[in-house]
Amino acid sequence: MSSAAEGATAGFLVWRLSMKVRVAVDRAVAPLGLTHAQYSLVASLYGMQRSGLRPSQRQLADHTGLEPLYVSKLARALEAAGLVVRTRDPSDSRARQLSLTEQGRDVTHRAITVVRALVDQLLEPLGGPDSPRARQFAGELTILLDAPLDAHTENEKEQS
């Protein structure tokens, strides 16, 4: 165990792992003209489109866990780069649907390949991405992601 992890809380370890992954992905996708956040958006959009969906910015925000305002900002930057098209949602004139351009699909496909290699490297100490330990790890992460978090702390509740 690294010295930074000795006696650390689970919350600190989750934060450190997320930062480790974010920095590695940022570095890996930078040559493709993407940031980690942009990668998260286009890779999610790529997967959703492959499933036959044409998500709104709100649906993409819900899927990625990013704030809707941030998704809007990212989508505008990706549109300016020629990777994404934003169009009015026919069922809601206030909403924007997103889709990847041909260039966006190409860049995203290459980025996914690069990031998959990073994830494989990350999961190697657990026996690789298809190992029982990696599957158990993914299952436990899913449990944590599905657990509701109240935005108010106990101190705030006591003060009200």
PLY file of the C-alpha trace (Angstrom):
ply
format ascii 1.0
element vertex 160
property float x
property float y
property float z
element edge 159
property int vertex1
property int vertex2
end_header
0.00 0.00 0.00
1.33 3.46 -0.82
2.22 5.75 2.06
-0.56 8.13 0.94
-3.13 5.37 1.46
-2.06 4.22 4.94
-4.85 5.02 7.38
-6.76 6.93 4.69
-10.52 7.07 4.65
-12.52 5.45 1.87
-13.60 8.92 0.72
-9.99 10.06 0.38
-9.07 6.92 -1.54
-12.01 7.34 -3.93
-10.96 10.96 -4.49
-7.31 9.99 -5.08
-8.29 7.24 -7.53
-10.61 9.58 -9.40
-7.83 12.20 -9.63
-5.32 9.58 -10.79
-7.68 8.47 -13.56
-8.63 12.03 -14.51
-5.01 13.13 -14.88
-4.07 10.00 -16.85
-7.04 10.39 -19.20
-6.37 14.12 -19.63
-2.80 13.34 -20.70
-3.83 10.43 -22.92
-6.55 12.26 -24.87
-4.79 15.65 -25.12
-3.10 14.68 -28.42
-6.61 14.11 -29.81
-7.66 17.63 -28.80
-9.82 16.49 -25.87
-9.88 16.99 -22.12
-11.04 14.31 -19.69
-14.43 16.01 -19.32
-14.85 16.30 -23.09
-13.85 12.66 -23.45
-16.49 11.66 -20.88
-19.10 13.52 -22.87
-18.19 12.23 -26.36
-17.59 8.65 -25.20
-20.98 8.60 -23.46
-22.61 10.17 -26.51
-20.91 7.58 -28.73
-22.30 4.73 -26.64
-25.77 6.23 -26.46
-25.85 6.81 -30.22
-24.75 3.21 -30.84
-27.78 2.17 -28.77
-30.03 4.20 -31.08
-30.47 7.17 -28.78
-30.14 10.84 -29.62
-29.84 12.28 -26.13
-30.57 15.78 -24.99
-27.92 17.69 -23.08
-29.93 16.98 -19.91
-30.01 13.22 -20.60
-26.27 13.27 -21.23
-25.74 15.20 -17.99
-27.75 12.58 -16.10
-25.82 9.76 -17.77
-22.36 11.22 -17.09
-23.02 12.71 -13.67
-21.88 16.11 -14.92
-23.83 19.27 -14.15
-26.21 20.28 -16.98
-24.63 23.74 -17.27
-21.19 22.15 -17.62
-22.49 19.73 -20.28
-23.85 22.72 -22.19
-20.47 24.46 -22.00
-18.63 21.30 -23.09
-21.10 20.69 -25.92
-20.60 24.22 -27.24
-16.81 23.78 -27.24
-17.11 20.39 -28.95
-19.49 21.89 -31.50
-16.99 24.69 -32.21
-14.31 22.01 -32.72
-16.53 20.22 -35.25
-17.00 17.09 -33.13
-20.63 17.52 -32.03
-23.82 18.89 -33.54
-26.43 20.48 -31.27
-29.96 20.62 -32.65
-33.35 21.56 -31.22
-35.21 18.68 -29.68
-38.44 18.25 -31.70
-40.37 17.39 -28.53
-39.02 20.32 -26.45
-37.93 23.54 -28.13
-35.87 24.55 -25.08
-33.79 21.35 -25.18
-30.84 20.54 -27.41
-30.10 17.08 -28.76
-26.51 16.09 -29.33
-24.93 13.91 -31.96
-21.38 13.24 -33.04
-20.16 14.40 -36.42
-18.17 12.00 -38.59
-14.99 13.64 -37.29
-16.37 13.36 -33.75
-16.99 9.62 -34.17
-13.44 9.14 -35.48
-11.82 11.11 -32.64
-14.04 9.41 -30.06
-13.26 5.93 -31.36
-9.52 6.66 -31.13
-9.93 8.16 -27.65
-11.91 5.14 -26.43
-9.11 2.85 -27.60
-6.53 4.90 -25.70
-8.62 5.09 -22.52
-9.43 1.36 -22.60
-5.69 0.67 -22.56
-5.37 2.92 -19.50
-8.20 1.12 -17.72
-6.67 -2.24 -18.56
-3.39 -1.00 -17.06
-5.21 0.28 -13.96
-6.98 -3.05 -13.43
-3.89 -5.19 -14.01
-3.10 -5.43 -10.25
-6.59 -6.94 -9.80
-5.90 -9.57 -12.46
-6.97 -7.57 -15.51
-10.33 -6.17 -16.63
-12.00 -9.59 -16.99
-10.81 -11.01 -13.68
-13.18 -11.93 -10.84
-11.56 -9.24 -8.63
-12.10 -6.55 -11.28
-15.74 -7.61 -11.71
-16.23 -7.52 -7.93
-14.56 -4.08 -7.81
-16.90 -2.81 -10.56
-19.87 -4.25 -8.67
-18.87 -2.48 -5.47
-18.32 0.79 -7.31
-21.81 0.41 -8.79
-23.27 -0.05 -5.31
-21.57 3.15 -4.18
-22.69 5.07 -7.27
-26.28 3.92 -6.71
-26.27 4.98 -3.04
-28.09 8.29 -2.54
-26.10 11.16 -1.08
-27.84 13.98 0.72
-26.30 17.33 -0.13
-26.82 18.49 3.46
-24.43 17.43 6.20
-25.49 16.47 9.68
-24.18 19.83 10.97
-26.45 21.73 8.57
-29.42 19.62 9.69
-28.65 20.29 13.35
-28.43 24.04 12.73
-31.85 24.23 11.09
0 1
1 2
2 3
3 4
4 5
5 6
6 7
7 8
8 9
9 10
10 11
11 12
12 13
13 14
14 15
15 16
16 17
17 18
18 19
19 20
20 21
21 22
22 23
23 24
24 25
25 26
26 27
27 28
28 29
29 30
30 31
31 32
32 33
33 34
34 35
35 36
36 37
37 38
38 39
39 40
40 41
41 42
42 43
43 44
44 45
45 46
46 47
47 48
48 49
49 50
50 51
51 52
52 53
53 54
54 55
55 56
56 57
57 58
58 59
59 60
60 61
61 62
62 63
63 64
64 65
65 66
66 67
67 68
68 69
69 70
70 71
71 72
72 73
73 74
74 75
75 76
76 77
77 78
78 79
79 80
80 81
81 82
82 83
83 84
84 85
85 86
86 87
87 88
88 89
89 90
90 91
91 92
92 93
93 94
94 95
95 96
96 97
97 98
98 99
99 100
100 101
101 102
102 103
103 104
104 105
105 106
106 107
107 108
108 109
109 110
110 111
111 112
112 113
113 114
114 115
115 116
116 117
117 118
118 119
119 120
120 121
121 122
122 123
123 124
124 125
125 126
126 127
127 128
128 129
129 130
130 131
131 132
132 133
133 134
134 135
135 136
136 137
137 138
138 139
139 140
140 141
141 142
142 143
143 144
144 145
145 146
146 147
147 148
148 149
149 150
150 151
151 152
152 153
153 154
154 155
155 156
156 157
157 158
158 159
